Amino acid sequence: MQALLSVIVGLLPILFIAVVVGALLMRRYLYVCQPSEVLVFSGRTRVTAGGAPIGYRVIKGGRGWRRPIVETVDRIDLTNMIIEVNVRNAYSRGGIPLIVQGVANIKIPGELPLLHNALERFLGRSRDEIMRVARETLEGNLRGVLATLTPEQVNQDKEAFAVKLTEEAEHDLNRIGLVLDTLKIQNVSDEVGYLDAIGRMRIAQIRRDAEIAEADAQAAAAEVKWHNAMQGEIAKVEAKIAIAQKDNERRIADARTKREAMIAEERAAVQADIAQARAEQQMQEARIEQVRLQLEADVIQPAEAKKAQEVAAAKAAAASVAEQGRATADVLRQLAATYRASGPSGRDVLLMQKLMPVLKQVSGTIGALAVDRLTVLGAAPEGAGAERDGGSRDGALARALVSAAEQVEAASGVDLVAALRDRIQPRERPPAPPPATGA
């Protein structure tokens, strides 16, 4: 165990030295590539996918081992490079020299095959040298583009000028292994005052156009004002016309409404009268019916009932009379037969039967009769000639006077005979005898 520990302790320095040596070797031969750069390992030949032999390999964003002795490593920065472009006396179309100032953003591409162009031209060169090459290329392209444009086009449409310049410069920059990200034209001027003259002319034109526009605007405003005033007056007139029309329509509607109302009122009144007349007629008919029913109940039905009763009574009486008559006739036929059979004595018996009731009635009235005074008037003697006629007239006159006096006394209680006697010979009237009473 101690021998093993002694061996391990003896190996620890060796292991430490090996680790240190390994770390130094890794630090020396291991290269790490940042995302903004490219590592180029040169020294060994290899064949590309297209079959072309090349003497380097490229690593972008990673790590790689450099083979000792046979390979070298170079770094290429891929970050952006800002280049100020300043071109003086660049002649435009028409021969006007211009001064153009701009700024461009360029970089070395990280993609193949443009990266091969950059490696062939800028490997081992500084960024200043790369920027100088790019600036000179851009200035040359700028002069070429200016020669195809007028100063007005360059000054007025800088965006179109920059787009055209970018299209022209990208081709040349790609051939040398550079990429143009952006290109902006900052200023365009000249030393001969052409643009100033154009500006003054433009200003004058703008002023003229402004004055013309102002005059046109004033004229248009006046026209619009006049038109608005005219439209306002027309609107007022149309409003008055519309109001008048509406007023007329309202009046017509009111008249129609009143007419319809009057017609409806009259119609309602007529209908009310008709309804009242019908109601009155119905009421009268009801009254007539009531009176008829009442008459029928009070008069007709009782009359009919009475009539029926009387008819029934008459029929009964007639039947009774007929029966009685038939019975009497039978009795009389039997009596007649009996009288005829009895001979003369039957007549006497019949007379006695008839006189007996009469004698009873006469004797009954005599018993209850009270005689106050009895006056006996003589009758005229029987004979012929003038004496017979005179006696008859005197007796009739006496009977008439006595009858009249008796009737006056009986009606009024005044005794004309006594009054006449008292006036001729006043005397005391004897008291009246008491009335006789019959048994």
WORA-V154399 format. One record per backbone hydrogen bond with DSSP energy under -0.5 kcal/mol. CO is the residue of the C=O (numbers start at 0). NH is the residue of the N-H. If there is no record, write none. Layout:
BEGIN
CO,NH
CO,NH
END
This chain:
BEGIN
0,4
1,5
2,6
3,7
4,8
5,9
6,10
7,11
8,12
9,13
10,14
11,15
12,16
13,17
14,18
15,19
16,20
17,21
18,22
19,23
20,24
21,25
22,26
23,27
24,28
25,29
28,30
28,65
30,63
33,36
33,60
35,77
36,60
37,75
38,40
38,58
39,41
39,73
40,56
41,71
45,53
47,50
51,47
53,45
54,42
56,40
58,38
61,32
63,30
64,66
66,70
67,69
71,41
73,39
75,37
80,82
80,105
82,84
82,103
83,85
84,101
86,99
88,90
89,97
91,94
94,96
95,91
97,89
97,99
98,188
99,86
100,185
100,186
101,84
102,183
103,82
103,105
104,180
104,181
105,80
106,178
110,114
112,115
112,116
113,117
114,118
115,119
116,120
117,121
118,122
121,124
125,129
126,130
127,131
128,132
129,133
130,134
131,135
132,136
133,137
134,138
135,139
136,140
137,141
138,142
139,143
140,144
141,145
142,146
144,147
145,92
145,148
148,92
149,153
150,154
151,155
152,156
156,160
157,161
158,162
159,163
160,164
161,165
162,166
163,167
164,168
165,169
166,170
167,171
168,172
169,173
170,174
171,175
172,177
173,176
176,108
178,106
178,180
181,104
183,102
183,185
186,100
188,98
192,196
193,197
194,198
195,199
196,200
197,201
198,202
199,203
200,204
201,205
202,206
203,207
204,208
205,209
206,210
207,211
208,212
209,213
210,214
211,215
212,216
213,217
214,218
215,219
216,220
217,221
218,222
219,223
220,224
221,225
222,226
223,227
224,228
225,229
226,230
227,231
228,232
229,233
230,234
231,235
232,236
233,237
234,238
235,239
236,240
237,241
238,242
239,243
240,244
241,245
242,246
243,247
244,248
245,249
246,250
247,251
248,252
249,253
250,254
251,255
252,256
253,257
254,258
255,259
256,260
257,261
258,262
259,263
260,264
261,265
262,266
263,267
264,268
265,269
266,270
267,271
268,272
269,273
270,274
271,275
272,276
273,277
274,278
275,279
276,280
277,281
278,282
279,283
280,284
281,285
282,286
283,287
284,288
285,289
286,290
287,291
288,292
289,293
290,294
291,295
292,296
293,297
294,298
294,299
295,300
298,302
299,303
300,304
301,305
302,306
303,307
304,308
305,309
306,310
307,311
308,312
309,313
310,314
311,315
312,316
313,317
314,318
315,319
316,320
317,321
318,322
319,323
320,324
321,325
322,326
323,327
324,328
325,329
326,330
327,331
328,332
329,333
330,334
331,335
332,336
333,337
334,338
335,339
336,340
337,341
338,342
341,344
342,345
342,346
343,346
343,347
344,348
345,349
346,350
347,351
348,352
349,353
350,354
351,355
352,356
353,357
354,358
355,359
356,360
357,361
358,362
359,363
360,364
361,365
362,366
363,367
365,368
368,370
369,371
372,374
373,375
374,376
384,388
385,389
386,390
387,391
388,392
389,393
390,394
391,395
392,396
393,397
394,398
395,399
396,400
397,401
398,402
399,403
400,404
401,405
402,406
403,407
404,408
405,409
406,410
407,411
407,412
407,413
408,412
412,414
413,415
414,418
415,419
416,420
417,421
418,422
419,423
420,424
END
